[in-house]
């Protein structure tokens, strides 16, 4: 069970990192929080 939680956290962090990279590359507005990262 601990491994599943770890992989979930790593997956979420990776998705946020990817979104932040796309936001930066396209010079979009900075997100207000982590949830906003997916909306930008």
HTML snippet that shows the backbone in 3Dmol.js (N, CA, C, O; Angstrom):
<script src="https://3Dmol.org/build/3Dmol-min.js"></script>
<div id="view" style="width:600px;height:400px;position:relative"></div>
<script>
const pdb = `
ATOM      1  N   UNK A   1       0.821  -1.198   0.000  1.00  0.00           N
ATOM      2  CA  UNK A   1       0.000   0.000   0.000  1.00  0.00           C
ATOM      3  C   UNK A   1       0.862   1.258   0.000  1.00  0.00           C
ATOM      4  O   UNK A   1       0.524   2.244  -0.655  1.00  0.00           O
ATOM      5  N   UNK A   2       1.966   1.227   0.728  1.00  0.00           N
ATOM      6  CA  UNK A   2       2.850   2.392   0.789  1.00  0.00           C
ATOM      7  C   UNK A   2       3.431   2.710  -0.583  1.00  0.00           C
ATOM      8  O   UNK A   2       3.590   3.878  -0.940  1.00  0.00           O
ATOM      9  N   UNK A   3       3.744   1.679  -1.346  1.00  0.00           N
ATOM     10  CA  UNK A   3       4.299   1.894  -2.682  1.00  0.00           C
ATOM     11  C   UNK A   3       3.271   2.557  -3.596  1.00  0.00           C
ATOM     12  O   UNK A   3       3.622   3.420  -4.400  1.00  0.00           O
ATOM     13  N   UNK A   4       2.020   2.164  -3.479  1.00  0.00           N
ATOM     14  CA  UNK A   4       0.966   2.760  -4.302  1.00  0.00           C
ATOM     15  C   UNK A   4       0.813   4.240  -3.985  1.00  0.00           C
ATOM     16  O   UNK A   4       0.646   5.054  -4.893  1.00  0.00           O
ATOM     17  N   UNK A   5       0.869   4.594  -2.704  1.00  0.00           N
ATOM     18  CA  UNK A   5       0.776   6.002  -2.309  1.00  0.00           C
ATOM     19  C   UNK A   5       1.956   6.789  -2.853  1.00  0.00           C
ATOM     20  O   UNK A   5       1.802   7.912  -3.333  1.00  0.00           O
ATOM     21  N   UNK A   6       3.138   6.185  -2.773  1.00  0.00           N
ATOM     22  CA  UNK A   6       4.344   6.843  -3.271  1.00  0.00           C
ATOM     23  C   UNK A   6       4.233   7.106  -4.772  1.00  0.00           C
ATOM     24  O   UNK A   6       4.528   8.209  -5.232  1.00  0.00           O
ATOM     25  N   UNK A   7       3.808   6.100  -5.533  1.00  0.00           N
ATOM     26  CA  UNK A   7       3.691   6.260  -6.977  1.00  0.00           C
ATOM     27  C   UNK A   7       2.606   7.270  -7.341  1.00  0.00           C
ATOM     28  O   UNK A   7       2.738   7.978  -8.339  1.00  0.00           O
ATOM     29  N   UNK A   8       1.550   7.348  -6.560  1.00  0.00           N
ATOM     30  CA  UNK A   8       0.515   8.351  -6.790  1.00  0.00           C
ATOM     31  C   UNK A   8       1.082   9.749  -6.593  1.00  0.00           C
ATOM     32  O   UNK A   8       0.853  10.636  -7.415  1.00  0.00           O
ATOM     33  N   UNK A   9       1.813   9.947  -5.516  1.00  0.00           N
ATOM     34  CA  UNK A   9       2.414  11.255  -5.236  1.00  0.00           C
ATOM     35  C   UNK A   9       3.413  11.635  -6.321  1.00  0.00           C
ATOM     36  O   UNK A   9       3.415  12.771  -6.797  1.00  0.00           O
ATOM     37  N   UNK A  10       4.255  10.698  -6.710  1.00  0.00           N
ATOM     38  CA  UNK A  10       5.242  10.968  -7.758  1.00  0.00           C
ATOM     39  C   UNK A  10       4.545  11.298  -9.080  1.00  0.00           C
ATOM     40  O   UNK A  10       4.997  12.180  -9.810  1.00  0.00           O
ATOM     41  N   UNK A  11       3.471  10.612  -9.388  1.00  0.00           N
ATOM     42  CA  UNK A  11       2.723  10.886 -10.606  1.00  0.00           C
ATOM     43  C   UNK A  11       2.104  12.272 -10.608  1.00  0.00           C
ATOM     44  O   UNK A  11       2.135  12.972 -11.620  1.00  0.00           O
ATOM     45  N   UNK A  12       1.545  12.666  -9.481  1.00  0.00           N
ATOM     46  CA  UNK A  12       0.949  13.999  -9.368  1.00  0.00           C
ATOM     47  C   UNK A  12       2.021  15.073  -9.483  1.00  0.00           C
ATOM     48  O   UNK A  12       1.831  16.070 -10.179  1.00  0.00           O
ATOM     49  N   UNK A  13       3.147  14.873  -8.802  1.00  0.00           N
ATOM     50  CA  UNK A  13       4.245  15.838  -8.880  1.00  0.00           C
ATOM     51  C   UNK A  13       4.773  15.959 -10.308  1.00  0.00           C
ATOM     52  O   UNK A  13       5.107  17.055 -10.756  1.00  0.00           O
ATOM     53  N   UNK A  14       4.848  14.856 -11.011  1.00  0.00           N
ATOM     54  CA  UNK A  14       5.319  14.872 -12.395  1.00  0.00           C
ATOM     55  C   UNK A  14       4.350  15.631 -13.292  1.00  0.00           C
ATOM     56  O   UNK A  14       4.776  16.381 -14.170  1.00  0.00           O
ATOM     57  N   UNK A  15       3.058  15.444 -13.082  1.00  0.00           N
ATOM     58  CA  UNK A  15       2.053  16.156 -13.868  1.00  0.00           C
ATOM     59  C   UNK A  15       2.136  17.657 -13.616  1.00  0.00           C
ATOM     60  O   UNK A  15       2.027  18.450 -14.552  1.00  0.00           O
ATOM     61  N   UNK A  16       2.326  18.051 -12.369  1.00  0.00           N
ATOM     62  CA  UNK A  16       2.458  19.471 -12.033  1.00  0.00           C
ATOM     63  C   UNK A  16       3.716  20.047 -12.675  1.00  0.00           C
ATOM     64  O   UNK A  16       3.682  21.149 -13.224  1.00  0.00           O
ATOM     65  N   UNK A  17       4.825  19.313 -12.610  1.00  0.00           N
ATOM     66  CA  UNK A  17       6.068  19.767 -13.236  1.00  0.00           C
ATOM     67  C   UNK A  17       5.898  19.943 -14.742  1.00  0.00           C
ATOM     68  O   UNK A  17       6.369  20.926 -15.315  1.00  0.00           O
ATOM     69  N   UNK A  18       5.228  18.995 -15.374  1.00  0.00           N
ATOM     70  CA  UNK A  18       4.995  19.084 -16.812  1.00  0.00           C
ATOM     71  C   UNK A  18       4.140  20.302 -17.147  1.00  0.00           C
ATOM     72  O   UNK A  18       4.442  21.032 -18.091  1.00  0.00           O
ATOM     73  N   UNK A  19       3.084  20.523 -16.386  1.00  0.00           N
ATOM     74  CA  UNK A  19       2.224  21.691 -16.607  1.00  0.00           C
ATOM     75  C   UNK A  19       3.006  22.986 -16.430  1.00  0.00           C
ATOM     76  O   UNK A  19       2.854  23.918 -17.220  1.00  0.00           O
ATOM     77  N   UNK A  20       3.841  23.048 -15.399  1.00  0.00           N
ATOM     78  CA  UNK A  20       4.642  24.252 -15.177  1.00  0.00           C
ATOM     79  C   UNK A  20       5.620  24.485 -16.319  1.00  0.00           C
ATOM     80  O   UNK A  20       5.879  25.632 -16.684  1.00  0.00           O
ATOM     81  N   UNK A  21       6.160  23.430 -16.880  1.00  0.00           N
ATOM     82  CA  UNK A  21       7.063  23.559 -18.019  1.00  0.00           C
ATOM     83  C   UNK A  21       6.319  24.129 -19.229  1.00  0.00           C
ATOM     84  O   UNK A  21       6.827  25.021 -19.907  1.00  0.00           O
ATOM     85  N   UNK A  22       5.123  23.616 -19.497  1.00  0.00           N
ATOM     86  CA  UNK A  22       4.322  24.101 -20.625  1.00  0.00           C
ATOM     87  C   UNK A  22       3.930  25.559 -20.408  1.00  0.00           C
ATOM     88  O   UNK A  22       3.974  26.359 -21.342  1.00  0.00           O
ATOM     89  N   UNK A  23       3.547  25.904 -19.188  1.00  0.00           N
ATOM     90  CA  UNK A  23       3.178  27.285 -18.868  1.00  0.00           C
ATOM     91  C   UNK A  23       4.355  28.218 -19.119  1.00  0.00           C
ATOM     92  O   UNK A  23       4.194  29.279 -19.723  1.00  0.00           O
ATOM     93  N   UNK A  24       5.527  27.827 -18.658  1.00  0.00           N
ATOM     94  CA  UNK A  24       6.726  28.644 -18.832  1.00  0.00           C
ATOM     95  C   UNK A  24       7.106  28.761 -20.300  1.00  0.00           C
ATOM     96  O   UNK A  24       7.415  29.852 -20.781  1.00  0.00           O
ATOM     97  N   UNK A  25       7.085  27.650 -21.005  1.00  0.00           N
ATOM     98  CA  UNK A  25       7.483  27.628 -22.416  1.00  0.00           C
ATOM     99  C   UNK A  25       6.581  28.522 -23.257  1.00  0.00           C
ATOM    100  O   UNK A  25       7.052  29.183 -24.184  1.00  0.00           O
ATOM    101  N   UNK A  26       5.290  28.547 -22.941  1.00  0.00           N
ATOM    102  CA  UNK A  26       4.325  29.336 -23.711  1.00  0.00           C
ATOM    103  C   UNK A  26       4.078  30.718 -23.127  1.00  0.00           C
ATOM    104  O   UNK A  26       3.221  31.458 -23.612  1.00  0.00           O
ATOM    105  N   UNK A  27       4.821  31.065 -22.095  1.00  0.00           N
ATOM    106  CA  UNK A  27       4.729  32.381 -21.443  1.00  0.00           C
ATOM    107  C   UNK A  27       3.296  32.723 -21.032  1.00  0.00           C
ATOM    108  O   UNK A  27       2.802  33.823 -21.279  1.00  0.00           O
ATOM    109  N   UNK A  28       2.650  31.750 -20.401  1.00  0.00           N
ATOM    110  CA  UNK A  28       1.297  31.960 -19.895  1.00  0.00           C
ATOM    111  C   UNK A  28       1.364  32.548 -18.494  1.00  0.00           C
ATOM    112  O   UNK A  28       2.440  32.638 -17.902  1.00  0.00           O
ATOM    113  N   UNK A  29       0.231  32.940 -17.974  1.00  0.00           N
ATOM    114  CA  UNK A  29       0.207  33.534 -16.634  1.00  0.00           C
ATOM    115  C   UNK A  29       0.628  32.498 -15.594  1.00  0.00           C
ATOM    116  O   UNK A  29       0.378  31.304 -15.760  1.00  0.00           O
ATOM    117  N   UNK A  30       1.258  32.956 -14.540  1.00  0.00           N
ATOM    118  CA  UNK A  30       1.649  31.998 -13.493  1.00  0.00           C
ATOM    119  C   UNK A  30       0.424  31.495 -12.729  1.00  0.00           C
ATOM    120  O   UNK A  30      -0.498  32.266 -12.464  1.00  0.00           O
ATOM    121  N   UNK A  31       0.408  30.227 -12.378  1.00  0.00           N
ATOM    122  CA  UNK A  31      -0.727  29.688 -11.624  1.00  0.00           C
ATOM    123  C   UNK A  31      -0.742  30.213 -10.194  1.00  0.00           C
ATOM    124  O   UNK A  31       0.306  30.499  -9.615  1.00  0.00           O
ATOM    125  N   UNK A  32      -1.940  30.336  -9.635  1.00  0.00           N
ATOM    126  CA  UNK A  32      -2.084  30.818  -8.261  1.00  0.00           C
ATOM    127  C   UNK A  32      -1.804  29.720  -7.248  1.00  0.00           C
ATOM    128  O   UNK A  32      -1.327  29.998  -6.148  1.00  0.00           O
ATOM    129  N   UNK A  33      -2.096  28.473  -7.608  1.00  0.00           N
ATOM    130  CA  UNK A  33      -1.825  27.325  -6.738  1.00  0.00           C
ATOM    131  C   UNK A  33      -1.693  26.088  -7.617  1.00  0.00           C
ATOM    132  O   UNK A  33      -1.791  26.174  -8.842  1.00  0.00           O
ATOM    133  N   UNK A  34      -1.473  24.944  -6.990  1.00  0.00           N
ATOM    134  CA  UNK A  34      -1.251  23.718  -7.763  1.00  0.00           C
ATOM    135  C   UNK A  34      -2.471  23.342  -8.593  1.00  0.00           C
ATOM    136  O   UNK A  34      -2.319  22.883  -9.725  1.00  0.00           O
ATOM    137  N   UNK A  35      -3.660  23.522  -8.066  1.00  0.00           N
ATOM    138  CA  UNK A  35      -4.870  23.191  -8.828  1.00  0.00           C
ATOM    139  C   UNK A  35      -4.994  24.087 -10.056  1.00  0.00           C
ATOM    140  O   UNK A  35      -5.416  23.635 -11.120  1.00  0.00           O
ATOM    141  N   UNK A  36      -4.631  25.343  -9.908  1.00  0.00           N
ATOM    142  CA  UNK A  36      -4.701  26.293 -11.015  1.00  0.00           C
ATOM    143  C   UNK A  36      -3.709  25.940 -12.115  1.00  0.00           C
ATOM    144  O   UNK A  36      -3.895  26.331 -13.267  1.00  0.00           O
ATOM    145  N   UNK A  37      -2.671  25.215 -11.773  1.00  0.00           N
ATOM    146  CA  UNK A  37      -1.678  24.796 -12.759  1.00  0.00           C
ATOM    147  C   UNK A  37      -2.337  24.024 -13.895  1.00  0.00           C
ATOM    148  O   UNK A  37      -1.950  24.174 -15.054  1.00  0.00           O
ATOM    149  N   UNK A  38      -3.329  23.199 -13.572  1.00  0.00           N
ATOM    150  CA  UNK A  38      -3.993  22.393 -14.591  1.00  0.00           C
ATOM    151  C   UNK A  38      -5.007  23.206 -15.390  1.00  0.00           C
ATOM    152  O   UNK A  38      -5.400  22.794 -16.482  1.00  0.00           O
ATOM    153  N   UNK A  39      -5.436  24.350 -14.867  1.00  0.00           N
ATOM    154  CA  UNK A  39      -6.430  25.174 -15.550  1.00  0.00           C
ATOM    155  C   UNK A  39      -5.805  26.184 -16.495  1.00  0.00           C
ATOM    156  O   UNK A  39      -6.439  26.615 -17.459  1.00  0.00           O
ATOM    157  N   UNK A  40      -4.557  26.564 -16.221  1.00  0.00           N
ATOM    158  CA  UNK A  40      -3.877  27.545 -17.073  1.00  0.00           C
ATOM    159  C   UNK A  40      -3.654  26.886 -18.409  1.00  0.00           C
ATOM    160  O   UNK A  40      -3.094  27.503 -19.316  1.00  0.00           O
TER     161      UNK A  40
END
`;
const viewer = $3Dmol.createViewer("view");
viewer.addModel(pdb, "pdb");
viewer.setStyle({}, {cartoon: {color: "spectrum"}});
viewer.zoomTo();
viewer.render();
</script>
